[in-house]
Amino acid sequence: MTELLIRKAKKGDSDAFCRLMDIQMQSMYKVARAYLKNDEDVADAIQDTILCCFEKLTTLEQNRYFKTWLTRILINKCKDILQSKSRVMYTDSLPETPIYDEDFEAAEWNNVLAPLDEKYRTILLLYYMEGFNTREISEILNLKESTVKSRLQRGRQKVSQEYRYKVKEGQA
């Protein structure tokens, strides 16, 4: 079904494109949330990604790599937002009111990944939550597959160490 939607969207069918984006929305949210910490930035990254995909869909050479292509664009948009935020200096800050609309599993997963470096967090998210294999992750992140495998292993170890520490301290 996705293949058909991609073909229709490439031919200019805006309804097919909208349905395609609806199918990918939850996946895009999870990936963006792993990078960005507030919902406004996540929404901006997703919106920029959708616009970019709409404008450049015809450049996608192989339809079967649509999700990989989309995820790579999204990650680049997230990095752009992080980079632009690092250049902004705030003179005053207002406390942010958290919005908890995630399901329990996603919230727990975010708690598990939160203490990790971005390089481990992203790979674990793409592997476990989005179902990409190591080859696909290497393409998305433009890394060697061996690097992805080693970061996946180290990320698992760090999660395990963190969990053991929390159990030992009585926090889990």
C-alpha positions, -999 to 999 in steps of 0.1 A, spaced: 0 0 0 28 24 9 44 17 -25 12 27 -43 9 59 -22 45 69 -30 39 64 -68 7 84 -66 24 112 -46 53 114 -70 27 120 -98 13 150 -78 -16 133 -59 -17 155 -27 -42 132 -10 -18 102 -14 10 124 0 -11 134 30 -20 97 37 17 88 34 26 114 59 -2 103 83 12 68 82 47 81 91 37 107 117 41 86 148 75 74 136 86 109 128 75 121 162 95 94 181 126 102 161 123 139 165 115 136 202 147 116 207 167 146 194 146 175 206 132 180 240 102 202 235 71 197 215 73 230 196 107 221 182 95 186 174 65 201 155 88 224 136 111 196 126 82 175 114 67 204 95 100 212 78 105 175 69 70 172 54 76 203 33 110 192 22 96 157 13 67 173 -7 91 194 -27 117 167 -33 97 135 -35 104 132 -72 142 129 -64 136 97 -45 151 71 -68 139 39 -51 105 39 -35 114 11 -11 139 34 7 112 60 13 112 56 51 150 57 53 150 89 31 123 105 52 141 97 84 174 111 72 157 144 62 140 145 96 173 139 115 189 167 95 161 191 103 164 182 140 202 189 138 195 222 121 171 232 150 196 221 176 224 241 159 202 272 156 192 270 192 229 267 203 234 301 187 205 318 204 211 334 238 181 337 260 179 368 283 151 354 303 135 320 306 100 310 314 93 276 330 79 252 305 47 234 312 52 198 303 26 181 281 22 144 286 3 130 257 26 101 250 16 66 258 32 49 287 56 28 266 70 57 248 74 77 280 93 48 296 115 44 265 123 82 266 133 78 303 156 49 294 172 68 266 174 102 283 208 98 301 225 85 269 246 105 245 228 114 213 249 90 192 237 60 212 201 73 218 195 78 181 207 44 171 188 26 198 156 45 189 160 37 152 168 1 158 143 -8 185 114 16 181 115 21 143 127 -13 133 155 -3 110 184 -27 106 220 -17 111 226 -13 73 196 11 70 207 30 101 242 34 86 226 49 55 203 72 75 231 85 97 258 83 70 280 61 92 299 29 86 278 -2 95 305 -13 119 302 20 137 264 15 140 269 -20 154 295 -9 180 273 21 191 243 -2 193 263 -26 216 277 3 237 242 18 240 228 -15 252 256 -17 278 250 19 290 213 12 294 220 -19 313 245 -2 336 221 27 342 192 3 350 214 -17 374 225 15 391 188 26 396 178 -8 409 208 -8 433 198 27 445 162 17 448 149 41 421 135 16 397 
